[in-house]
Amino acid sequence: MKIFKSLFIMLIFPNLICSQVGGESVYKFLNISTSAKQIALGGKILTLIDDVNQPLWNPSVINENLDNQLAVNYSSYLSGINIGSVSFAKRVSRRFGTLYGSAKYINYGSLTEADEFGNITGSFSASDIAVSVGYAVNLPWTNLYAGASIKLINSSISNYSSTGIASDIGFLYHSPHQPFIVTLVVRNIGTQISAFDNELEKLPLEILLGGSYQLENVPVKWYLTIDNLQQWNVSVSNPSNQISDIEGNITEENVSFVNNALRHFIVGVELFPESAINLRLGYNFRKFQEYKLQNVRTFGGLSFGFGLKMNNFKLNYAYSKVHTATNVSTFSLQINLDRKR
Protein backbone atom coordinates (compact mmCIF):
# COMPACT_ATOMS: atom_id res chain seq x y z
CA MET A 1 0.00 0.00 0.00
CA LYS A 2 1.41 3.36 -1.00
CA ILE A 3 1.48 6.37 1.29
CA PHE A 4 2.23 9.96 0.44
CA LYS A 5 5.07 11.18 2.63
CA SER A 6 4.91 14.70 1.28
CA LEU A 7 1.18 14.91 1.87
CA PHE A 8 1.83 16.56 5.25
CA ILE A 9 2.88 19.70 3.35
CA MET A 10 -0.54 19.99 1.84
CA LEU A 11 -2.41 19.07 4.99
CA ILE A 12 -0.66 21.45 7.38
CA PHE A 13 0.33 24.29 5.06
CA PRO A 14 -3.18 25.69 4.67
CA ASN A 15 -3.46 25.42 8.42
CA LEU A 16 -0.40 27.62 8.75
CA ILE A 17 -1.38 30.23 6.24
CA CYS A 18 -4.94 30.75 7.40
CA SER A 19 -4.60 29.75 11.08
CA GLN A 20 -7.69 27.60 10.86
CA VAL A 21 -9.22 26.67 14.19
CA GLY A 22 -12.07 24.48 15.26
CA GLY A 23 -10.65 21.01 14.65
CA GLU A 24 -10.17 19.02 11.51
CA SER A 25 -12.04 20.11 8.39
CA VAL A 26 -11.67 19.91 4.64
CA TYR A 27 -11.35 22.63 2.00
CA LYS A 28 -9.40 24.95 4.30
CA PHE A 29 -8.23 26.87 1.24
CA LEU A 30 -11.67 28.53 1.30
CA ASN A 31 -10.41 30.64 4.22
CA ILE A 32 -7.25 31.80 2.45
CA SER A 33 -7.53 35.29 0.99
CA THR A 34 -6.39 35.95 -2.57
CA SER A 35 -7.06 39.71 -2.66
CA ALA A 36 -3.94 41.84 -2.22
CA LYS A 37 -5.99 44.67 -0.75
CA GLN A 38 -7.62 42.41 1.82
CA ILE A 39 -4.33 40.71 2.74
CA ALA A 40 -2.49 44.02 3.17
CA LEU A 41 -5.16 45.15 5.64
CA GLY A 42 -4.73 42.06 7.81
CA GLY A 43 -6.46 39.25 5.95
CA LYS A 44 -10.16 38.87 6.78
CA ILE A 45 -11.39 42.41 6.16
CA LEU A 46 -15.07 42.36 5.10
CA THR A 47 -16.21 45.88 4.11
CA LEU A 48 -14.30 46.59 0.87
CA ILE A 49 -17.36 47.66 -1.11
CA ASP A 50 -15.24 48.90 -4.05
CA ASP A 51 -13.23 45.68 -4.45
CA VAL A 52 -14.76 43.07 -6.76
CA ASN A 53 -12.79 40.41 -4.86
CA GLN A 54 -14.63 41.14 -1.60
CA PRO A 55 -17.85 39.16 -2.41
CA LEU A 56 -15.71 36.03 -2.25
CA TRP A 57 -15.67 36.67 1.52
CA ASN A 58 -18.84 38.71 1.98
CA PRO A 59 -21.63 38.48 -0.62
CA SER A 60 -23.59 41.35 0.96
CA VAL A 61 -21.14 43.88 -0.55
CA ILE A 62 -22.28 43.06 -4.10
CA ASN A 63 -23.53 46.35 -5.56
CA GLU A 64 -24.07 48.06 -8.89
CA ASN A 65 -20.77 49.96 -8.65
CA LEU A 66 -18.98 46.64 -9.19
CA ASP A 67 -20.61 46.29 -12.61
CA ASN A 68 -18.13 45.20 -15.29
CA GLN A 69 -15.28 44.96 -12.79
CA LEU A 70 -12.82 42.13 -13.37
CA ALA A 71 -10.05 41.10 -10.97
CA VAL A 72 -7.19 38.62 -11.28
CA ASN A 73 -5.15 37.63 -8.21
CA TYR A 74 -2.03 35.53 -7.72
CA SER A 75 0.31 34.44 -4.89
CA SER A 76 3.25 32.05 -4.96
CA TYR A 77 4.27 30.19 -1.80
CA LEU A 78 7.23 28.00 -0.98
CA SER A 79 7.64 24.45 -2.40
CA GLY A 80 5.88 25.33 -5.65
CA ILE A 81 2.52 26.05 -4.01
CA ASN A 82 0.53 28.83 -5.65
CA ILE A 83 -2.96 30.21 -5.23
CA GLY A 84 -5.08 32.56 -7.31
CA SER A 85 -8.57 33.66 -8.22
CA VAL A 86 -10.63 35.46 -10.84
CA SER A 87 -13.65 37.59 -9.93
CA PHE A 88 -16.23 39.39 -12.07
CA ALA A 89 -19.48 41.28 -11.46
CA LYS A 90 -22.18 42.19 -13.96
CA ARG A 91 -25.31 44.28 -13.56
CA VAL A 92 -28.09 42.29 -15.19
CA SER A 93 -30.75 45.00 -15.08
CA ARG A 94 -31.91 47.90 -12.95
CA ARG A 95 -34.66 45.78 -11.42
CA PHE A 96 -32.70 42.56 -10.94
CA GLY A 97 -29.40 44.08 -9.81
CA THR A 98 -25.86 42.68 -10.01
CA LEU A 99 -24.57 39.12 -10.20
CA TYR A 100 -21.13 38.06 -9.06
CA GLY A 101 -19.00 35.10 -10.07
CA SER A 102 -15.55 33.83 -9.13
CA ALA A 103 -13.17 30.91 -9.47
CA LYS A 104 -10.50 30.22 -6.87
CA TYR A 105 -7.77 27.59 -6.92
CA ILE A 106 -4.72 26.37 -5.05
CA ASN A 107 -2.06 24.19 -6.67
CA TYR A 108 0.18 22.27 -4.26
CA GLY A 109 2.82 21.54 -6.90
CA SER A 110 4.64 18.25 -7.31
CA LEU A 111 4.68 16.05 -4.19
CA THR A 112 6.78 12.97 -3.49
CA GLU A 113 5.10 9.57 -3.49
CA ALA A 114 6.57 6.84 -1.32
CA ASP A 115 5.68 3.40 -0.02
CA GLU A 116 5.23 2.38 3.62
CA PHE A 117 8.99 1.84 3.97
CA GLY A 118 9.86 5.35 2.83
CA ASN A 119 11.10 4.30 -0.61
CA ILE A 120 10.35 6.97 -3.21
CA THR A 121 8.16 5.55 -5.95
CA GLY A 122 7.37 8.69 -7.95
CA SER A 123 5.49 11.94 -7.63
CA PHE A 124 1.91 13.17 -7.72
CA SER A 125 -0.02 16.42 -7.83
CA ALA A 126 -2.78 17.90 -5.70
CA SER A 127 -5.08 20.87 -6.09
CA ASP A 128 -8.29 22.52 -4.86
CA ILE A 129 -10.78 24.65 -6.76
CA ALA A 130 -14.01 26.46 -5.92
CA VAL A 131 -16.44 28.17 -8.30
CA SER A 132 -19.01 30.51 -6.81
CA VAL A 133 -21.95 32.74 -7.78
CA GLY A 134 -23.38 35.46 -5.54
CA TYR A 135 -26.18 38.01 -5.31
CA ALA A 136 -27.23 40.75 -2.88
CA VAL A 137 -30.29 42.92 -2.35
CA ASN A 138 -30.97 46.22 -0.62
CA LEU A 139 -33.76 45.62 1.88
CA PRO A 140 -36.61 48.06 1.01
CA TRP A 141 -36.52 51.49 2.67
CA THR A 142 -33.40 50.70 4.66
CA ASN A 143 -29.62 50.93 4.47
CA LEU A 144 -29.38 47.20 5.09
CA TYR A 145 -28.11 44.76 2.49
CA ALA A 146 -28.36 40.98 2.45
CA GLY A 147 -26.33 38.72 0.20
CA ALA A 148 -25.69 35.05 -0.39
CA SER A 149 -23.39 32.99 -2.56
CA ILE A 150 -23.16 29.33 -3.43
CA LYS A 151 -19.95 27.55 -4.33
CA LEU A 152 -19.05 24.20 -5.78
CA ILE A 153 -15.79 22.74 -4.48
CA ASN A 154 -13.47 20.08 -5.80
CA SER A 155 -10.31 18.74 -4.22
CA SER A 156 -7.96 16.21 -5.82
CA ILE A 157 -4.98 14.29 -4.46
CA SER A 158 -3.33 12.05 -7.05
CA ASN A 159 -6.07 9.67 -8.22
CA TYR A 160 -8.41 10.57 -5.35
CA SER A 161 -10.97 13.38 -5.38
CA SER A 162 -13.66 14.97 -3.27
CA THR A 163 -16.51 17.36 -4.05
CA GLY A 164 -18.57 19.63 -1.86
CA ILE A 165 -21.08 22.45 -1.86
CA ALA A 166 -21.19 25.48 0.43
CA SER A 167 -22.84 28.84 0.88
CA ASP A 168 -21.90 32.20 2.39
CA ILE A 169 -24.48 34.58 3.88
CA GLY A 170 -23.85 38.21 4.75
CA PHE A 171 -25.69 41.23 6.16
CA LEU A 172 -24.33 44.74 5.83
CA TYR A 173 -25.27 48.22 6.99
CA HIS A 174 -24.02 51.06 4.81
CA SER A 175 -25.36 54.58 4.52
CA PRO A 176 -23.79 57.16 2.19
CA HIS A 177 -24.35 59.71 4.97
CA GLN A 178 -22.47 57.75 7.63
CA PRO A 179 -18.67 57.27 7.93
CA PHE A 180 -18.93 53.64 9.03
CA ILE A 181 -19.91 50.23 7.64
CA VAL A 182 -20.86 47.20 9.74
CA THR A 183 -21.33 43.62 8.55
CA LEU A 184 -22.00 40.11 9.82
CA VAL A 185 -20.97 37.11 7.71
CA VAL A 186 -21.43 33.35 8.02
CA ARG A 187 -19.09 31.46 5.70
CA ASN A 188 -18.80 27.90 4.41
CA ILE A 189 -22.22 26.55 5.37
CA GLY A 190 -22.31 23.25 3.55
CA THR A 191 -21.26 19.66 3.24
CA GLN A 192 -19.17 17.25 1.27
CA ILE A 193 -21.02 15.51 -1.55
CA SER A 194 -18.33 12.88 -2.01
CA ALA A 195 -15.36 12.22 0.26
CA PHE A 196 -11.85 10.86 -0.28
CA ASP A 197 -13.01 7.80 1.64
CA ASN A 198 -16.42 6.79 2.94
CA GLU A 199 -16.47 9.31 5.79
CA LEU A 200 -17.75 12.82 5.13
CA GLU A 201 -15.80 15.60 6.85
CA LYS A 202 -17.06 18.97 8.00
CA LEU A 203 -16.34 22.25 6.22
CA PRO A 204 -14.47 25.17 7.88
CA LEU A 205 -17.56 27.06 9.07
CA GLU A 206 -16.79 30.55 10.31
CA ILE A 207 -18.82 33.49 11.67
CA LEU A 208 -17.28 36.96 11.43
CA LEU A 209 -18.20 40.50 12.46
CA GLY A 210 -16.55 43.33 10.56
CA GLY A 211 -16.56 47.08 10.25
CA SER A 212 -14.76 50.09 8.88
CA TYR A 213 -14.64 53.79 9.72
CA GLN A 214 -13.63 56.74 7.57
CA LEU A 215 -12.13 59.54 9.66
CA GLU A 216 -13.54 62.99 9.02
CA ASN A 217 -11.24 65.49 7.30
CA VAL A 218 -8.36 63.00 7.48
CA PRO A 219 -7.42 60.62 4.60
CA VAL A 220 -7.43 57.56 6.88
CA LYS A 221 -9.80 54.60 7.01
CA TRP A 222 -9.77 51.99 9.77
CA TYR A 223 -10.87 48.37 9.46
CA LEU A 224 -11.69 45.81 12.13
CA THR A 225 -12.73 42.15 11.99
CA ILE A 226 -13.62 39.81 14.84
CA ASP A 227 -13.35 36.28 13.47
CA ASN A 228 -14.38 32.79 14.58
CA LEU A 229 -17.35 33.95 16.63
CA GLN A 230 -18.62 30.36 16.56
CA GLN A 231 -15.75 29.33 18.84
CA TRP A 232 -14.32 31.09 21.88
CA ASN A 233 -11.04 29.21 22.28
CA VAL A 234 -8.92 29.84 19.20
CA SER A 235 -5.55 29.65 20.92
CA VAL A 236 -2.92 27.16 19.84
CA SER A 237 0.03 26.58 22.13
CA ASN A 238 3.23 27.88 20.54
CA PRO A 239 6.04 25.27 20.90
CA SER A 240 8.62 28.07 21.13
CA ASN A 241 6.98 29.19 24.39
CA GLN A 242 7.32 25.81 26.10
CA ILE A 243 9.24 25.70 29.37
CA SER A 244 11.56 22.77 30.12
CA ASP A 245 13.06 22.07 33.54
CA ILE A 246 16.35 20.32 34.32
CA GLU A 247 14.60 16.96 34.46
CA GLY A 248 13.24 17.36 30.95
CA ASN A 249 9.63 18.02 31.97
CA ILE A 250 7.87 20.29 29.51
CA THR A 251 5.22 22.85 30.46
CA GLU A 252 2.98 24.04 27.64
CA GLU A 253 2.22 27.72 27.11
CA ASN A 254 -0.70 28.94 29.22
CA VAL A 255 -2.81 31.26 27.07
CA SER A 256 -4.64 33.83 29.20
CA PHE A 257 -8.25 34.99 28.79
CA VAL A 258 -7.19 38.35 27.36
CA ASN A 259 -4.63 36.76 25.03
CA ASN A 260 -7.23 34.38 23.63
CA ALA A 261 -9.75 37.21 23.19
CA LEU A 262 -7.24 39.31 21.26
CA ARG A 263 -6.61 36.41 18.88
CA HIS A 264 -10.07 37.00 17.43
CA PHE A 265 -9.11 40.51 16.28
CA ILE A 266 -7.73 41.72 12.96
CA VAL A 267 -7.11 45.43 12.37
CA GLY A 268 -6.12 47.38 9.30
CA VAL A 269 -5.58 50.97 8.26
CA GLU A 270 -5.58 52.56 4.83
CA LEU A 271 -3.99 55.93 4.04
CA PHE A 272 -5.41 58.03 1.20
CA PRO A 273 -8.31 55.60 0.52
CA GLU A 274 -9.89 57.87 -2.11
CA SER A 275 -6.66 58.76 -3.92
CA ALA A 276 -4.93 57.17 -6.89
CA ILE A 277 -2.26 55.83 -4.53
CA ASN A 278 -3.23 54.03 -1.31
CA LEU A 279 -0.98 52.76 1.48
CA ARG A 280 -2.17 49.88 3.70
CA LEU A 281 -1.09 48.19 6.92
CA GLY A 282 -2.65 45.24 8.73
CA TYR A 283 -2.18 43.24 11.91
CA ASN A 284 -3.51 39.79 12.81
CA PHE A 285 -3.17 39.11 16.55
CA ARG A 286 -3.47 35.34 16.31
CA LYS A 287 -0.85 35.00 13.60
CA PHE A 288 1.51 37.14 15.67
CA GLN A 289 1.20 34.72 18.60
CA GLU A 290 1.41 31.56 16.51
CA TYR A 291 4.44 32.67 14.48
CA LYS A 292 6.35 34.11 17.43
CA LEU A 293 9.75 32.59 18.22
CA GLN A 294 11.81 33.12 21.35
CA ASN A 295 14.40 35.89 21.02
CA VAL A 296 13.64 36.28 17.31
CA ARG A 297 11.69 39.04 15.55
CA THR A 298 9.48 37.20 13.06
CA PHE A 299 7.05 40.08 12.34
CA GLY A 300 4.32 37.44 12.29
CA GLY A 301 0.81 38.80 11.82
CA LEU A 302 2.04 41.98 10.13
CA SER A 303 1.15 42.78 6.53
CA PHE A 304 1.36 45.84 4.32
CA GLY A 305 0.84 46.90 0.74
CA PHE A 306 -0.30 49.59 -1.65
CA GLY A 307 -2.78 50.33 -4.41
CA LEU A 308 -2.10 52.22 -7.62
CA LYS A 309 -4.91 53.36 -9.93
CA MET A 310 -4.18 54.14 -13.59
CA ASN A 311 -7.25 54.99 -15.69
CA ASN A 312 -9.33 51.79 -15.82
CA PHE A 313 -6.70 49.69 -14.05
CA LYS A 314 -6.07 49.24 -10.34
CA LEU A 315 -2.95 47.37 -9.22
CA ASN A 316 -2.84 46.15 -5.62
CA TYR A 317 0.13 44.58 -3.87
CA ALA A 318 0.48 42.92 -0.46
CA TYR A 319 3.43 41.57 1.50
CA SER A 320 2.60 39.22 4.35
CA LYS A 321 4.12 36.56 6.56
CA VAL A 322 2.44 33.17 6.25
CA HIS A 323 4.98 31.06 8.15
CA THR A 324 7.98 31.58 10.39
CA ALA A 325 10.18 30.57 7.45
CA THR A 326 8.74 32.52 4.56
CA ASN A 327 6.95 35.64 3.35
CA VAL A 328 4.56 35.98 0.43
CA SER A 329 3.84 38.66 -2.16
CA THR A 330 0.32 38.86 -3.55
CA PHE A 331 -0.62 40.73 -6.72
CA SER A 332 -4.12 41.79 -7.75
CA LEU A 333 -5.16 43.55 -10.92
CA GLN A 334 -8.66 45.02 -11.09
CA ILE A 335 -9.90 46.19 -14.47
CA ASN A 336 -12.90 48.39 -15.17
CA LEU A 337 -14.30 47.01 -18.43
CA ASP A 338 -16.82 49.85 -18.73
CA ARG A 339 -14.98 52.54 -20.68
CA LYS A 340 -17.75 55.04 -19.95
CA ARG A 341 -16.62 55.35 -16.32
N, C-alpha and C positions, 0 to 999 in steps of 0.2 A: 504494500500500500504506500502510495507516494504522499509526502507531506510537503508543505511549502514553507521552507525555513524563512524566506524573506517576507512572508505574509505579515509578520509582526509590524513591518514598516507601515503597511497599509492600514492595519487595524489600530495602531496607536497614534499614527501621525495626525489623522484628523482630530483625535482627542487632544493633541497638543496644540494644534493651531486654532481650535475653536473652544478649548477648555470646556468640553461637554460634561455636564453633570447629570446625575439622576440615574446612574446605573447603565447597564449595557443596552444599546439600541443600535439599530441599523440606519443607514443613510445619513450618517453624521455630517456629510458634506453639505447637506441642506442648511446647516447653521454656520457655514463659512461664507463670509462676504466676498464678493468679487468687484464691488464698486470702490474705486480709488478714493472717492470723496467720503464715502461712509467709513472706510478703513482709516483714513487720515484723522477722522474725528473720534476715533476710539473703537469702531467696529460695528456696534449694533444700534446705531443712530436710526431713528424711525420717522423723522418729520421733514425729510428732504423733498418738499413738494415740487421742486423744479428739476429733480433728477429722475430720468426715466428708468434708472436702475432700482429706485426705491420700492416700487410695487412688488419686487421680488421678496421683500421683507415685510411690507405693509401695504396691502391692496387698497386701503382706504384713502391713500394719497393719489389715486388715479384721478386725473382731472383733464379738462379740455386743453389746458396749456401744454400738456405733454403730446398733443396731436402731432404726428409725423416726426417724432423724436426717435432717433435710433442710437443705441449705445453698444459699443464693443469693449469688453474688458478682458484683461489677461494678467496672470501672475505665474512666475516660475519658481518652484521650491527646489530644495536639495534633492539629490538622488533621481533626477529626471521627472519629478512630479510637477505637473502644471495644472492650473485651473483657469477657467474662463467662462464667459457668458455673453449672450446677445439679448438685448431687450428692445422692444418696439411698442409704440402706442399709436392708435389710430382712432380719430373721432368718426364714428359711424354716421351719426346724424345729430341734429340739435336736440331732438326728442330722446333718442336712445342714449346718447353720450359717447364715452370713449372706452374702447377695448384695449387690453394690454396683453402682450405675449412675450415669453422669454424661453430661452434654452440655456441650461447651465450644465457644465461637465467638469469632471476631474479625471485626469489620466495619471495613473500611478507609475507609468514607465515600465521598464523591463525588470522583472523580479526573478530571482533564482529559484529553480525547482530542484528539490532534493528528496531522497528516499528517507526511510526511518533511521538509517544509519549515518545520515549526514552526507552521503555521496551525491555530488551534483549530477543531475540527470538532464538538465536543460534549463530553459527559461520560459516564462509565461507573462502575460499582460493582465492588467486589471483596470477597470474604469467604472465611473458612475455618471449617470446623466439624468436630468429632470427637465421636463417640458411643461410649462404652465401657462394658463390663461386667466386673466383677472378682470374684474369690473367693479365699479363703485358708483354710489348714488348719493346725492345731496338730499337728506331728509327734508320734506316740505316745510317751508317757513322757519327753518333753523339754520344754524351754522355747523350742524353736525353732518358728518359723512360716514357712510358704512360701505365697506368693501369686502370682497371675498375672491379667492383664487383657488383653482384646482390644478394639481400637478400630478403628472404621471412619472414614475421613477423606475429606472432600470439600473441594476448593478451587476457587473460581470467579473468573475475571477476565473481565469483560464477557461475551462469548458463548463463552468457552473454559472448560473445566473439567477437573479431574483428580481421581481417586479413589485411595485407598490403604488398606492394612490393616497394623496394627502390634500388637505385644504388649509388655507390661511384665512383668518377672519380679523378684520380691523375696524375700529371706530375712532374717528378723529374729530376734534373741534378746531375750527379755524375761521376766524373772522378777519376780513381785510382791515377792520378798524381796531384790532387788538394786536399787541406786539408779541403774543405768545401763541403756541400751538401745543395741544395735548392729545395724546393718542394711547389707545390700549389695543394690543395685538395678541392673538392666540395663533401660534404657528404649528404646522405639522400635525394636524388632526387627521389621522388616517390609519391605514393598516397595510401590511404586506398582502399581496394577492398570491404570490408564489414565493417560497423561501428557498434558500440554498439546500436545506434538508427538509425534513417533514415538520419542523417546528417553526411557527411564525414568531417573529420577534417584534418588539414594539418600536415605534418611531420616536425620534427625539422631540417630543412635545415640549413647547416652551410658551410661557405667558410673559409678556413684557409691557411695561409702562414707560412711555417716552414723552419728551417735551422739548421745546426750544423757546428762546426768548431773545428778541431783537432789542438791544439797548437804544434808548432814545438819544438822538443827536450824536451818537458814537458809532463808527462803523465796525461794531462787534456783535456777533450773535453766539449765544451759548446754547449748548445741547446737553441733555441729560437722559440717560436710559437706566431703568431699574429692571434687570433681567431675572429670569428663572423665578418668577413669583409663585410658581406651582410647587416650589421646594425651598424650605428655609435653609437647610444646611448644604451649602455649595462648596465648603472648604475641603481641600485635599492636602493632606500632610506633605510638606516639602521635605524630601530626604536630606537636603543640605542643612536643615534645621534640627536634625536629630542630635541627641546628646548621648555620648557613650562614656561610661565610667571605666575605672581601671580594671574591672572584672569583665569588661566586654558587654555589659548590659546596656541595651539601647532604649532610650526614652523618646517616643514620638513627639512631634511638635503639638503643643496644646493651643488650638485656635480659639481665641476669646470670642465672646458674643459680639463685641464691636467689630472685630476683625472680620468675622463671618458676614456681618451686615454690610460692611463696606465692599465686600466682594461681589455684591449684587449691582454695584454702581459703575457706570461708564460715563465719563464727561468729555465734552469736546468744545472747542472754541474756534470760531472762524473770523478772521480779520478781513475787512472790505468785502462783505458777502454780496454786495450789489455791484461791485466793480468788475472790470475785465480781468483783473488779477486778484485771486483770493489766496490767503495763507491759512493753513489749518493745523491744529494740534489736538491730539486726543490722549486720553489716559484710561486704561482698564485696570481697576484695582485688583481683580482676581488674577489676571495674568502677571501683574507685578509680583504678587506673593508666590505664585507657582513657578515663576522663572527665576526667582531670587536665589543667588548662591552666596555662601559665606565669604566675606572679605573680597567680593568681586562685584563690580558695577555692571550689571547686565542690561540695564535700561529696559527691562521687561515691562510690558504694559503700555509703553510709550509709543506713539505713532505721530507722524506729521506728513504734510504734503502741501500741494498747491493746485490751483486751477487757473487756466489761461484760456480766455475766450477770444477767438479770432473769427469775426463774421459769423457764419453758420456753424462753426466748429468750436467745441469746448474740450480741451485736453485737461484731464485730471491725473495727478500722480500722488502715490502714497508710499511711504517707507515705514515698515512696521517690523516688530520682532515677533516671530512665531515659535521660537524655540531658543533655548539657551545657547545653541550652537550656530544659529543662522538668522539672517534678516531677509526680508522679502520686499521687492519693489512691485507695485501694482500700477498698471496703466489703464486708463479708461478714456475712450474717445466718444463723445456725444455729438451727433450730427443733427442739425435741424434741416429736414428735407423739404420744408415749406419755404421756398425762396421769397414769399411775400412778407415774411416776418424778419 
